[in-house]
Amino acid sequence: MVTALAVMARAWIRTGRQRMDPVHDSAYYEDLAGRLYGLVIAFSDRLPADQAQWLHHVIDVGEYGLALEDLAAMLVYDKIAATDQERGDIKALARQMGMELGSS
């Protein structure tokens, strides 16, 4: 049985916060992971294989913010084209996670 302390510890590891917002349960984090995996898959034909593997790894270990930041940085640094839909998906996910990725 998973204790409340273990759940809070996992939430802290995943979000960098010391307490878990009651709204952010395991389904919330599963949704984040799924949406991030979807973005990695969408860009997998434009990202080098090692970068896609890195993104999969950080998602696997629950570092969702790092995954989104790194994906955005990879797209900018490597000048990888993104559709309006893909940019919108990234921005929406960043808003949901309470992140700011810049103005572009």
C-alpha positions, 0 to 999 in steps of 0.5 A: 500500500502506498502511503501519503508520504510516499505519494508526496515524495514522488510529487516532490521529485516530479515537480520540485515542490515539497507538497502535492497539490490535491488537484494533481493526483496520479492521473494528472501526472500520467496525463502530463507524461502522455502529452509529453510522449506525444510531443516527442513522438511528433518531433521524433522524425526531426530530432536526433535519436540521442535527443529523443532518447534523452527526452524519453528518459527524463519523462520516464523518471518523472522530470516533466518540467525538464523534458518540456524545457529541453524539448523547447531548447532543442527545437530552438537550438537546432532550428527545428520547424514546428507547426502551429498545432505543435507550438500550441500544444507546447504552450498549452502544456507549459501553461498547465505546468505553470511554466514560461518557455519564452515568447516565441 
